[in-house]
């Protein structure tokens, strides 16, 4: 997937990972009961980003991302300092 956004400096462009629709006990959640996910897959990184690379799944601060919808895809623009963790593969 080619990303139409190129982040500057320590910026990261990512796409939010879909929220779980089923609980551990097997119940399906209605749309209104789902939490907004705070995990995203990195699609592009700026030249000053040191610890995150394209393809990583990251946990970020809930209100730190700027949302931008372009080409039918909702992207998140996150500063590297707002990334809390990289999920192990």
VOBANU-876747 format. One record per atom (N, C-alpha, C, O): atom name; z, y, x. Coordinates in Angstrom, 2 decimals. Atoms other than C-alpha are relative to their C-alpha. Layout:
BEGIN
('CA',(Z,Y,X)),
...
// end
This chain:
BEGIN
('N',(0.00,-1.18,0.85)),
('CA',(0.00,0.00,0.00)),
('C',(0.00,1.23,0.88)),
('O',(0.89,1.40,1.72)),
('N',(0.08,-1.24,-0.75)),
('CA',(-1.04,3.30,1.46)),
('C',(0.83,1.08,-0.70)),
('O',(0.69,1.29,-1.90)),
('N',(-0.88,-1.02,0.57)),
('CA',(1.52,6.05,0.95)),
('C',(-0.66,1.37,0.17)),
('O',(-1.11,1.72,1.26)),
('N',(0.64,-1.31,-0.02)),
('CA',(0.17,9.49,0.05)),
('C',(0.91,1.08,0.57)),
('O',(0.48,2.22,0.72)),
('N',(-0.96,-0.97,-0.53)),
('CA',(3.26,11.20,1.48)),
('C',(0.34,-0.32,1.44)),
('O',(0.58,-1.48,1.78)),
('N',(-0.41,0.18,-1.39)),
('CA',(4.01,11.71,5.16)),
('C',(1.26,0.86,0.21)),
('O',(1.17,2.09,0.17)),
('N',(-1.23,-0.77,-0.16)),
('CA',(7.65,12.71,5.75)),
('C',(0.04,0.74,1.33)),
('O',(-0.54,0.30,2.32)),
('N',(-0.16,-0.79,-1.21)),
('CA',(8.54,15.35,8.30)),
('C',(1.32,-0.35,0.68)),
('O',(2.26,-0.81,0.02)),
('N',(-1.22,0.16,-0.81)),
('CA',(11.16,15.05,11.07)),
('C',(0.73,-1.29,-0.33)),
('O',(0.19,-2.38,-0.12)),
('N',(-0.84,1.16,0.27)),
('CA',(13.97,12.70,9.96)),
('C',(-0.06,-0.40,-1.47)),
('O',(0.93,-0.91,-2.01)),
('N',(0.15,0.37,1.40)),
('CA',(12.62,12.15,6.45)),
('C',(-0.50,-1.42,-0.17)),
('O',(-1.15,-1.98,0.71)),
('N',(0.41,1.36,0.34)),
('CA',(12.02,8.81,4.79)),
('C',(-0.59,0.03,-1.40)),
('O',(-0.02,0.63,-2.30)),
('N',(0.58,0.16,1.32)),
('CA',(9.71,8.04,1.88)),
('C',(0.23,-1.45,-0.41)),
('O',(-0.09,-2.37,0.35)),
('N',(-0.32,1.35,0.45)),
('CA',(10.82,5.04,-0.18)),
('C',(-0.29,-0.13,-1.49)),
('O',(-0.51,0.86,-2.19)),
('N',(0.17,0.29,1.42)),
('CA',(10.36,3.38,-3.55)),
('C',(1.23,-0.79,-0.45)),
('O',(1.63,-1.77,0.18)),
('N',(-1.21,0.63,0.53)),
('CA',(13.39,2.42,-5.63)),
('C',(-0.28,-1.46,-0.36)),
('O',(-1.32,-1.78,-0.94)),
('N',(0.08,1.43,0.34)),
('CA',(13.97,-1.34,-5.99)),
('C',(0.45,-0.14,-1.46)),
('O',(1.43,0.49,-1.86)),
('N',(-0.30,0.17,1.43)),
('CA',(14.04,-2.45,-9.65)),
('C',(1.43,-0.50,-0.21)),
('O',(1.93,-1.32,0.55)),
('N',(-1.37,0.40,0.35)),
('CA',(17.47,-2.82,-11.26)),
('C',(0.00,-1.40,-0.58)),
('O',(-0.98,-1.86,-1.16)),
('N',(-0.15,1.34,0.59)),
('CA',(18.74,-6.23,-12.27)),
('C',(-0.01,0.11,-1.52)),
('O',(0.59,1.02,-2.09)),
('N',(0.06,-0.02,1.47)),
('CA',(17.99,-7.02,-15.91)),
('C',(0.90,-1.08,-0.61)),
('O',(1.06,-1.15,-1.83)),
('N',(-0.84,1.09,0.48)),
('CA',(20.31,-10.02,-16.13)),
('C',(1.29,-0.04,0.82)),
('O',(1.26,0.12,2.04)),
('N',(-1.28,0.07,-0.68)),
('CA',(24.01,-10.33,-15.30)),
('C',(0.17,-1.38,0.64)),
('O',(-0.64,-2.28,0.42)),
('N',(-0.26,1.28,-0.67)),
('CA',(25.49,-13.13,-13.18)),
('C',(0.28,-1.11,-1.01)),
('O',(0.01,-2.28,-0.74)),
('N',(-0.30,1.00,1.02)),
('CA',(26.60,-14.87,-16.38)),
('C',(-1.19,-0.32,-0.89)),
('O',(-1.09,-1.16,-1.78)),
('N',(1.21,0.32,0.73)),
('CA',(23.05,-14.84,-17.78)),
('C',(-0.32,0.92,-1.16)),
('O',(-1.30,0.68,-1.86)),
('N',(0.26,-0.95,1.09)),
('CA',(23.25,-11.93,-20.24)),
('C',(-1.06,1.00,0.43)),
('O',(-1.06,1.46,1.57)),
('N',(1.02,-1.00,-0.29)),
('CA',(20.26,-9.60,-20.43)),
('C',(0.51,1.38,-0.39)),
('O',(1.10,1.55,-1.46)),
('N',(-0.48,-1.36,0.23)),
('CA',(21.04,-5.89,-20.18)),
('C',(-1.07,0.85,-0.67)),
('O',(-2.24,0.80,-0.29)),
('N',(0.96,-0.95,0.57)),
('CA',(19.42,-3.29,-22.43)),
('C',(-0.24,1.14,0.99)),
('O',(0.59,1.37,1.88)),
('N',(0.36,-1.07,-0.94)),
('CA',(17.71,-0.37,-20.64)),
('C',(1.11,1.04,0.15)),
('O',(1.33,1.52,1.27)),
('N',(-1.04,-1.02,-0.06)),
('CA',(20.54,2.05,-21.49)),
('C',(1.24,-0.43,0.77)),
('O',(2.02,0.42,1.20)),
('N',(-1.20,0.51,-0.68)),
('CA',(23.18,-0.17,-19.86)),
('C',(-0.22,-0.24,1.49)),
('O',(0.73,-0.52,2.22)),
('N',(0.29,0.25,-1.41)),
('CA',(21.44,-0.55,-16.51)),
('C',(0.42,1.18,0.85)),
('O',(0.24,2.34,0.47)),
('N',(-0.33,-1.05,-0.95)),
('CA',(22.76,1.39,-13.55)),
('C',(-1.25,0.38,0.78)),
('O',(-2.13,-0.45,1.00)),
('N',(1.11,-0.44,-0.82)),
('CA',(20.33,3.47,-11.54)),
('C',(0.19,-0.62,1.39)),
('O',(1.22,-0.40,2.03)),
('N',(-0.18,0.67,-1.29)),
('CA',(19.73,1.43,-8.38)),
('C',(0.06,1.01,1.15)),
('O',(-0.58,2.06,1.11)),
('N',(-0.11,-0.84,-1.19)),
('CA',(20.66,2.94,-5.03)),
('C',(-0.55,-0.74,1.21)),
('O',(-0.16,-0.48,2.35)),
('N',(0.68,0.75,-1.06)),
('CA',(18.52,0.54,-3.03)),
('C',(-1.49,0.31,-0.11)),
('O',(-2.06,0.32,-1.21)),
('N',(1.42,-0.34,0.00)),
('CA',(14.99,1.45,-2.00)),
('C',(-0.67,-0.67,1.19)),
('O',(-0.04,-0.94,2.21)),
('N',(0.79,0.56,-1.09)),
('CA',(12.23,-0.03,0.13)),
('C',(-0.75,1.13,0.69)),
('O',(-1.44,1.92,0.04)),
('N',(0.60,-1.06,-0.80)),
('CA',(11.01,2.23,2.93)),
('C',(-1.51,-0.21,0.10)),
('O',(-1.97,-1.29,0.46)),
('N',(1.46,0.05,-0.06)),
('CA',(7.28,3.02,2.77)),
('C',(-0.57,0.80,1.16)),
('O',(-1.65,0.49,1.65)),
('N',(0.47,-0.85,-1.08)),
('CA',(6.97,5.71,5.45)),
('C',(1.20,0.71,0.63)),
('O',(2.17,1.01,-0.07)),
('N',(-1.10,-0.70,-0.68)),
('CA',(9.21,7.38,8.06)),
('C',(-0.55,1.15,0.84)),
('O',(-1.68,1.10,1.32)),
('N',(0.36,-1.13,-0.84)),
('CA',(9.12,10.69,9.91)),
('C',(0.14,-0.34,1.47)),
('O',(0.71,-1.37,1.83)),
('N',(0.03,0.28,-1.44)),
('CA',(8.70,10.94,13.67)),
('C',(1.37,0.00,0.67)),
('O',(1.52,-0.59,1.74)),
('N',(-1.34,-0.06,-0.60)),
('CA',(12.42,11.64,14.32)),
('C',(0.96,-1.06,-0.53)),
('O',(2.12,-1.07,-0.14)),
('N',(-0.85,1.06,0.55)),
('CA',(13.77,8.64,12.37)),
('C',(0.21,-1.06,1.08)),
('O',(-0.75,-1.54,1.69)),
('N',(-0.32,0.90,-1.10)),
('CA',(15.56,6.32,14.79)),
('C',(0.38,-1.41,-0.44)),
('O',(0.04,-2.38,0.25)),
('N',(-0.57,1.31,0.33)),
('CA',(17.22,3.46,12.90)),
('C',(-0.60,-0.69,-1.21)),
('O',(-0.19,-1.81,-1.54)),
('N',(0.62,0.59,1.19)),
('CA',(15.05,2.79,9.85)),
('C',(-1.50,-0.13,0.26)),
('O',(-2.12,0.74,0.87)),
('N',(1.44,0.19,-0.18)),
('CA',(11.54,1.35,9.83)),
('C',(-0.65,-0.40,-1.33)),
('O',(0.03,-0.81,-2.26)),
('N',(0.77,0.34,1.20)),
('CA',(8.83,0.74,7.25)),
('C',(0.27,-1.45,-0.37)),
('O',(0.25,-2.33,0.50)),
('N',(-0.28,1.35,0.49)),
('CA',(9.63,-2.32,5.12)),
('C',(1.47,-0.29,-0.18)),
('O',(1.83,-1.23,-0.89)),
('N',(-1.44,0.20,0.16)),
('CA',(13.43,-2.01,5.41)),
('C',(0.42,0.33,-1.43)),
('O',(-0.18,1.18,-2.08)),
('N',(-0.63,-0.35,1.27)),
('CA',(15.52,-2.03,2.25)),
('C',(1.30,0.71,0.37)),
('O',(2.12,0.19,1.12)),
('N',(-1.13,-0.82,-0.38)),
('CA',(18.12,0.73,2.45)),
('C',(0.85,0.35,-1.21)),
('O',(0.36,0.42,-2.34)),
('N',(-0.94,-0.52,0.99)),
('CA',(21.20,1.82,0.50)),
('C',(0.17,1.47,0.35)),
('O',(0.44,1.81,1.50)),
('N',(-0.08,-1.43,-0.26)),
('CA',(21.30,5.59,0.11)),
('C',(1.00,0.66,-0.93)),
('O',(1.38,0.08,-1.96)),
('N',(-0.93,-0.75,0.84)),
('CA',(23.66,8.21,-1.31)),
('C',(-0.67,0.27,-1.34)),
('O',(-1.83,0.67,-1.39)),
('N',(0.57,-0.02,1.35)),
('CA',(23.16,8.29,-5.07)),
('C',(-0.75,1.28,-0.35)),
('O',(-1.83,1.21,-0.93)),
('N',(0.63,-1.26,0.40)),
('CA',(22.31,11.98,-5.48)),
('C',(-0.70,0.71,1.17)),
('O',(-1.00,1.90,1.08)),
('N',(0.58,-0.61,-1.19)),
('CA',(20.77,12.58,-2.05)),
('C',(-1.53,-0.01,0.00)),
('O',(-2.15,0.72,0.78)),
('N',(1.45,0.15,-0.04)),
('CA',(17.18,11.62,-2.86)),
('C',(-0.70,1.03,-0.88)),
('O',(-0.20,1.41,-1.94)),
('N',(0.89,-0.85,0.80)),
('CA',(14.43,13.93,-4.08)),
('C',(-1.06,-0.92,-0.57)),
('O',(-1.72,-1.65,0.17)),
('N',(0.97,0.87,0.66)),
('CA',(12.22,12.18,-6.63)),
('C',(-1.32,0.73,-0.18)),
('O',(-1.35,1.91,-0.53)),
('N',(1.33,-0.57,0.15)),
('CA',(8.47,12.77,-6.73)),
('C',(-0.93,-1.08,-0.50)),
('O',(-1.06,-2.14,0.11)),
('N',(0.94,0.97,0.55)),
('CA',(5.94,10.99,-8.91)),
('C',(-1.41,0.46,0.30)),
('O',(-1.81,1.57,-0.07)),
('N',(1.38,-0.30,-0.33)),
('CA',(2.39,10.90,-7.60)),
('C',(-0.81,-1.29,-0.04)),
('O',(-0.35,-2.33,0.44)),
('N',(0.86,1.18,0.09)),
('CA',(-0.44,8.50,-8.29)),
('C',(0.61,-1.13,-0.80)),
('O',(0.31,-2.29,-0.56)),
('N',(-0.63,1.03,0.83)),
('CA',(1.67,6.67,-10.88)),
('C',(1.18,-0.70,0.64)),
('O',(1.75,-1.61,0.04)),
('N',(-1.12,0.61,-0.71)),
('CA',(4.35,5.76,-8.33)),
('C',(1.09,1.05,0.18)),
('O',(0.80,2.19,0.55)),
('N',(-1.12,-0.92,-0.20)),
('CA',(7.81,7.34,-8.21)),
('C',(0.60,-0.23,1.38)),
('O',(1.22,-1.25,1.65)),
('N',(-0.51,0.07,-1.37)),
('CA',(8.72,8.02,-4.59)),
('C',(1.33,0.73,0.11)),
('O',(1.64,1.63,-0.67)),
('N',(-1.23,-0.68,-0.35)),
('CA',(12.07,9.02,-3.14)),
('C',(-0.18,0.56,1.40)),
('O',(-0.71,-0.12,2.29)),
('N',(0.00,-0.58,-1.34)),
('CA',(12.33,11.38,-0.21)),
('C',(1.47,0.15,0.38)),
('O',(2.22,0.85,-0.29)),
('N',(-1.40,0.08,-0.41)),
('CA',(15.59,10.79,1.67)),
('C',(0.11,0.41,1.45)),
('O',(-0.75,0.06,2.26)),
('N',(-0.27,-0.31,-1.41)),
('CA',(17.01,12.24,4.88)),
('C',(0.64,-1.24,0.63)),
('O',(1.38,-1.97,-0.02)),
('N',(-0.58,1.16,-0.67)),
('CA',(17.93,9.61,7.45)),
('C',(1.53,0.04,-0.03)),
('O',(2.17,-1.01,-0.12)),
('N',(-1.46,-0.10,0.01)),
('CA',(21.50,10.92,7.49)),
('C',(0.62,-0.40,-1.34)),
('O',(1.82,-0.66,-1.40)),
('N',(-0.49,0.41,1.32)),
('CA',(21.81,10.05,3.76)),
('C',(-0.15,-1.49,-0.25)),
('O',(0.24,-1.98,-1.31)),
('N',(0.10,1.46,0.09)),
('CA',(21.00,6.38,4.38)),
('C',(1.34,-0.58,0.46)),
('O',(1.81,-0.29,1.56)),
('N',(-1.32,0.57,-0.30)),
('CA',(24.27,4.42,4.28)),
('C',(-0.08,-1.34,0.71)),
('O',(0.78,-1.67,1.52)),
('N',(0.11,1.33,-0.60)),
('CA',(23.03,0.97,5.29)),
('C',(-1.42,-0.52,-0.14)),
('O',(-2.17,-0.11,-1.03)),
('N',(1.25,0.75,0.10)),
('CA',(20.00,-1.22,5.93)),
('C',(0.39,-1.41,-0.38)),
('O',(1.22,-2.03,0.28)),
('N',(-0.33,1.35,0.46)),
('CA',(20.11,-4.51,4.03)),
('C',(-0.61,-1.02,0.95)),
('O',(-1.75,-0.89,1.39)),
('N',(0.48,1.08,-0.88)),
('CA',(19.82,-7.64,6.17)),
('C',(-1.08,-0.79,-0.71)),
('O',(-1.03,-0.98,-1.93)),
('N',(1.11,0.75,0.59)),
('CA',(16.65,-9.63,5.62)),
('C',(0.33,-1.45,-0.16)),
('O',(-0.50,-2.22,-0.65)),
// end
